[in-house]
Amino acid sequence: MRPLIIGLGINGWNVARALLRGGVAPVVVDDSPESIFWKSRRLHLAPAVMLHGDSLLQALEAASRSYGPLLLISALEETVAFLSANRHRIPGAVRLAFPAPETVELLLDKKLFYQSACRLGLPITPMHFFRPGAWDLPDGGLRFPCILKTRRKKYVEGMKKAYLLRSVAECQAVLAELQRLKGIRPEELLLQEWVPGGDGDVFFCMHYFGPDGTLRASFTGRKIRQWPPLVGGTSCAEPADEPQLEELSERFFRSVGMRGLCSMEFKRNEADGSFYMIEPTACRADYQEGVAVANGCNLPLLMYRIECGLPAESGRKGRRRAIWVHVGDDYQSALAQARGRLPFWRYLLSLPRPREYAIFCHQDWRPFAELIRRKIRNRLARWSGRISAFGRPSRPPGTPGRIS
């Protein structure tokens, strides 16, 4: 049985690298042939028209015919929802390491997750939900600042991943903007009360639960920076020693009958050091999976070997304390914090060692080489345009342009 990854963005690439590190070349279903990661010669690429609906099912059927039995590892949350709801339509040769459908639904819907965490008495800041069709602020003691985000992962053109709102007026202004967008309804949004702290106060605990529901591996990490700051995705992360987070996270996932890969995000209150659950990730590899792999906890490879009945090493992290960094995003984050006064070379020197990168990979350097080639090409094109504009003679004021 081969591993099958759905989606070859940064997330999918980091999963592929984790498997390559163990000598396993995965099959990858993806719909972006222009991606730099398609330059890899170590992966088995299976093109798809789209990564949802019948197009995805057709791609899975074609991949199973070409490569035989497959163990699916999704890198996209929206794919998880579709596959869970359509288990009966997935080719028999494709295996899902998912919990029960109702568990998947609970983990993908932040309202259901919040209700479950509250029932268990776990530390979580209040969430407030909008009534169907009503753009008015929710009732019930809403306190600012808050984070505005979607109940389920949703991509709408013109909408940010999340909004940090510090007042009622600021919230109402953002809601007025969102009302003008197509594809978003108020009942799909929520407000979660903000936990004071910066990017470095965001922690995460990643797990793999085996076929029998037994916890087989865990890794706890801490974000160093995010892009955009405060409300973005991980741009730099490191391992963290916080056993209480593993305990809280494991307690929650066990209570819902978790199976497969999952993760819980936490925020530490900078005022008193207390931790609060923010949101889970389920049935897919997490974006910052690379920091666990860099520190000896290769969750995707461990999952693949256990699911295939192969000998597997411990999923505990080793003694190495390496950081994981997505240089492009992380430089933007560091630059914003330095208010635009941080040369790139100085930023690179500031990064601690040892470190591993989101794109560069010793096992397969071609995607990184393609990234550099495109950056050079784009830079040369900009320089050429400036030179052309500089050498072009200007017309005297009032001279009509030439009509051809």
C-alpha positions in Angstrom: 0.0 0.0 0.0 1.3 3.4 -1.0 0.5 6.7 0.8 -1.7 9.1 -1.1 -1.5 12.9 -0.4 -4.3 15.2 -1.6 -3.1 18.7 -2.3 0.5 19.8 -3.1 0.8 23.2 -1.5 3.3 23.9 1.3 1.3 21.6 3.6 1.2 18.7 1.1 4.9 19.2 0.3 5.9 18.9 3.9 4.0 15.6 4.2 5.6 14.3 1.1 9.1 15.3 2.5 8.3 13.5 5.8 7.5 10.3 3.8 10.5 10.7 1.5 12.7 10.9 4.6 11.7 7.4 5.4 12.3 6.2 1.8 8.6 6.2 0.9 7.6 8.0 -2.3 3.9 9.0 -2.1 1.3 9.4 -4.8 0.0 13.0 -4.9 -3.3 14.1 -6.3 -3.2 17.8 -7.2 -4.9 20.3 -9.6 -2.1 22.9 -9.9 0.4 21.9 -12.6 1.9 25.4 -12.4 3.0 24.7 -8.8 6.8 24.6 -8.1 6.3 21.3 -6.3 5.3 19.6 -9.6 9.0 19.9 -10.5 9.7 17.1 -8.0 10.9 13.9 -9.5 10.5 11.9 -6.4 6.7 12.0 -6.2 4.1 10.1 -8.2 1.9 12.9 -9.5 -1.7 12.1 -10.3 -3.4 15.2 -11.9 -6.9 16.2 -11.0 -9.2 18.7 -12.6 -10.4 19.9 -9.2 -9.9 18.7 -5.6 -13.5 18.3 -4.7 -16.7 16.7 -6.0 -16.8 14.1 -8.7 -13.5 15.3 -10.1 -11.7 14.3 -6.9 -13.4 10.9 -6.9 -12.5 10.3 -10.5 -8.8 11.2 -9.7 -8.8 8.8 -6.7 -10.2 6.0 -9.0 -7.5 6.7 -11.6 -4.8 6.8 -9.0 -5.9 3.5 -7.4 -5.9 1.8 -10.9 -2.4 3.0 -11.6 -0.8 2.4 -8.2 -2.9 -0.1 -6.4 -4.0 0.1 -2.7 -3.6 3.6 -1.2 -3.6 5.1 2.3 -5.1 8.6 2.1 -3.5 11.6 3.9 -5.2 14.8 3.1 -3.5 18.2 3.3 -6.8 20.2 2.8 -9.5 20.6 5.4 -12.3 21.0 2.8 -11.2 17.7 1.2 -11.6 16.0 4.6 -15.3 17.2 4.9 -16.1 16.0 1.4 -14.4 12.6 1.8 -16.0 11.9 5.2 -19.5 12.7 3.8 -18.9 10.5 0.7 -17.2 7.5 2.2 -19.5 5.2 0.3 -18.3 6.7 -3.0 -14.6 6.4 -2.4 -12.9 3.6 -4.4 -12.4 0.5 -2.4 -8.6 0.5 -2.9 -8.4 3.9 -1.1 -8.3 3.7 2.7 -9.3 6.5 5.1 -7.8 6.8 8.6 -10.8 8.8 9.8 -12.9 8.5 12.9 -16.7 8.2 12.7 -18.5 10.7 10.5 -20.1 12.5 13.5 -16.7 12.9 15.0 -15.3 14.5 11.8 -18.3 16.8 11.8 -17.7 17.8 15.4 -14.1 18.6 14.7 -14.7 20.6 11.6 -17.5 22.7 13.0 -16.2 25.1 15.6 -19.6 25.5 17.2 -19.8 21.7 17.9 -16.2 21.7 19.0 -16.9 24.6 21.5 -19.9 22.9 22.9 -18.0 19.7 23.4 -15.0 21.4 25.1 -17.4 23.2 27.5 -19.2 20.0 28.4 -15.8 18.5 29.3 -14.9 21.5 31.4 -11.8 22.3 29.3 -10.2 25.8 29.3 -11.6 27.7 26.3 -12.5 31.3 25.8 -16.2 32.1 25.0 -17.4 31.8 21.4 -20.4 33.8 20.2 -22.4 32.7 17.1 -24.6 34.7 14.7 -28.3 33.9 14.1 -29.2 32.7 10.6 -29.6 35.7 8.3 -28.8 38.3 11.1 -25.7 40.5 10.8 -26.4 42.0 14.2 -23.8 41.3 16.9 -24.6 38.1 19.0 -26.2 38.6 22.4 -24.8 37.2 25.6 -22.1 39.3 27.2 -19.7 39.7 24.2 -16.4 41.3 25.3 -13.8 42.8 23.0 -11.2 42.3 21.7 -12.4 39.3 19.7 -11.4 37.2 16.7 -13.9 37.0 13.9 -13.6 33.8 11.8 -15.7 31.2 10.0 -17.3 28.2 11.8 -15.8 25.9 9.2 -12.8 26.4 7.0 -14.1 28.5 4.1 -12.4 30.5 1.4 -14.3 33.6 0.1 -12.7 36.1 -2.3 -12.1 39.3 -0.5 -12.3 37.8 3.0 -9.3 37.3 5.3 -8.7 34.2 7.3 -9.4 36.0 10.6 -10.0 39.5 11.9 -8.7 40.9 15.2 -11.4 43.3 16.3 -10.9 45.6 19.3 -14.3 47.3 19.6 -18.0 47.1 18.6 -17.5 49.8 16.0 -14.6 48.0 14.4 -16.6 44.8 14.4 -19.6 46.4 12.8 -17.4 48.0 10.1 -16.0 44.6 9.2 -19.4 42.9 9.1 -20.6 45.7 6.8 -17.8 44.8 4.4 -18.5 41.1 4.6 -22.2 41.6 3.8 -21.1 42.8 0.4 -19.2 39.6 -0.4 -20.7 36.7 -2.3 -20.6 33.3 -0.7 -20.7 34.2 3.1 -23.7 34.2 5.5 -23.7 35.5 9.1 -24.5 32.0 10.5 -21.2 30.8 9.1 -19.2 33.2 11.3 -18.3 33.3 14.9 -16.6 35.7 17.4 -14.1 34.2 19.9 -12.8 36.3 22.8 -9.2 37.1 22.3 -6.5 35.7 24.6 -3.9 38.4 25.4 -0.5 37.6 23.9 1.6 37.6 20.8 2.6 35.1 18.1 5.1 33.4 20.5 2.2 32.6 22.9 0.5 30.3 20.4 1.2 26.6 21.0 0.0 23.4 19.2 -0.1 19.8 20.1 -0.1 17.2 17.3 -1.1 13.6 17.7 -1.6 10.3 15.8 -4.2 7.9 17.1 -3.9 4.4 15.7 -6.6 2.1 14.2 -7.7 1.0 17.7 -7.9 4.5 19.0 -4.6 4.2 21.0 -2.4 7.4 21.1 0.7 6.4 19.2 2.6 9.7 19.0 2.5 13.3 20.2 4.5 16.5 19.6 4.1 19.9 21.2 5.4 23.0 19.5 5.3 26.8 19.8 5.0 29.4 17.1 7.7 32.0 16.9 6.1 34.1 14.3 2.9 34.1 12.1 2.1 35.7 8.8 0.1 37.9 9.0 1.1 38.6 12.6 -1.4 37.7 15.3 -4.0 36.2 13.0 -2.1 34.3 10.3 -0.5 30.9 9.7 2.7 29.6 11.2 5.9 31.1 9.6 8.4 29.9 12.1 8.0 27.3 14.9 10.1 25.3 17.5 9.5 22.4 19.9 8.0 23.2 23.3 8.0 21.3 26.6 4.5 21.8 27.9 3.2 18.4 29.1 -0.1 19.9 30.3 -1.0 20.7 26.7 -0.5 17.2 25.6 -2.7 16.0 28.5 -5.5 18.5 27.7 -5.4 17.8 24.0 -5.3 14.0 24.4 -8.2 14.2 26.9 -10.4 16.0 24.4 -9.5 13.8 21.4 -10.0 10.6 23.4 -13.5 11.8 24.5 -14.7 12.2 20.9 -13.2 8.9 19.6 -10.4 10.3 17.5 -8.6 8.2 14.9 -5.7 9.3 12.6 -3.9 12.6 12.5 -5.1 15.6 14.6 -3.9 18.7 16.3 -5.0 21.2 18.9 -4.0 24.9 19.0 -3.6 26.7 22.3 -3.0 30.3 23.3 -1.1 31.3 26.5 -2.4 34.3 28.3 0.6 36.6 28.6 -0.7 38.1 31.8 -1.0 35.0 34.0 0.5 32.1 31.9 -2.8 30.1 31.7 -3.5 28.2 28.5 -6.8 28.2 26.5 -7.9 25.9 23.7 -8.4 27.7 20.4 -9.4 25.2 17.7 -8.7 21.6 16.5 -7.4 20.3 13.2 -8.5 16.8 12.3 -8.0 14.0 9.7 -5.2 15.8 7.9 -1.6 16.8 8.4 -1.1 20.1 10.1 0.6 23.1 8.4 3.5 23.1 10.8 4.0 19.3 10.7 7.5 20.0 9.5 8.7 21.2 12.9 7.8 17.8 14.4 9.6 16.0 11.6 12.7 18.2 12.1 12.8 17.2 15.7 12.5 13.4 15.3 8.7 13.0 15.5 7.8 12.0 11.9 4.0 11.7 12.3 3.0 11.0 8.7 5.7 8.3 8.3 4.7 6.7 11.6 1.1 6.7 10.6 1.8 5.2 7.2 3.9 2.4 8.7 1.4 1.5 11.5 -1.6 1.6 9.2 0.3 -0.8 6.8 1.2 -3.1 9.7 4.9 -2.4 9.3 7.4 -2.0 12.2 7.4 1.6 13.5 9.7 3.5 15.7 8.5 5.6 18.6 6.8 8.9 17.8 8.4 10.8 20.6 10.6 13.7 19.7 14.4 13.3 20.0 16.9 15.6 21.7 17.5 17.8 18.6 15.8 21.2 19.0 15.5 22.5 15.5 13.2 25.3 14.3 11.1 25.1 11.1 10.8 28.2 9.0 8.8 29.3 5.9 11.4 31.9 4.9 9.2 34.0 2.6 6.3 34.4 5.0 8.6 34.6 8.1 10.7 37.4 6.6 7.5 39.4 5.9 6.4 38.8 9.5 9.8 39.9 10.9 9.9 42.9 8.6 6.5 44.0 9.8 7.6 43.7 13.4 10.8 45.7 12.6 8.6 48.3 10.8 10.2 47.8 7.4 13.8 48.2 8.7 15.3 44.7 8.5 17.6 43.7 5.6 17.1 40.2 4.4 20.7 39.1 5.2 20.3 40.3 8.8 17.0 38.4 9.1 18.7 35.2 8.0 21.5 35.6 10.5 19.0 36.1 13.3 17.5 32.6 12.7 18.7 30.1 15.3 20.3 26.8 14.3 19.7 24.0 13.6 16.8 24.8 11.3 14.8 23.3 8.5 12.9 25.0 5.8 9.3 24.7 4.5 10.4 24.5 0.8 14.1 23.5 0.6 14.6 19.8 0.9 17.9 17.8 0.8 16.0 14.7 -0.6 14.6 16.7 -3.5 15.9 20.2 -4.2 14.1 20.8 -7.6 11.0 22.6 -6.3 13.3 25.1 -4.4 15.5 25.5 -7.5 12.3 26.3 -9.5 11.3 28.8 -6.9 14.6 30.6 -7.2 14.5 30.5 -11.1 11.0 32.1 -11.1 12.1 34.8 -8.6 15.1 35.7 -10.8 13.0 35.7 -13.9 10.4 38.0 -12.3 13.2 40.3 -11.0 14.8 40.6 -14.4 11.4 41.3 -16.0 10.8 44.2 -13.5 14.3 45.6 -14.2 13.7 45.3 -17.9 10.4 47.2 -17.6 12.1 50.0 -15.6 14.9 50.3 -18.1 12.4 50.4 -21.0 10.4 53.1 -19.2 13.5 55.1 -18.4 14.7 55.1 -22.0 11.4 55.9 -23.6 11.1 59.5 -24.9 8.4 61.5 -23.3 5.9 63.6 -25.3 5.8 67.4 -24.8 2.7 68.5 -22.8 -0.3 68.7 -25.0 1.0 66.5 -27.8 -1.6 64.1 -28.9 -0.7 60.4 -28.8 -0.1 58.5 -32.0 -3.1 56.5 -33.2 -2.3 53.3 -35.0 
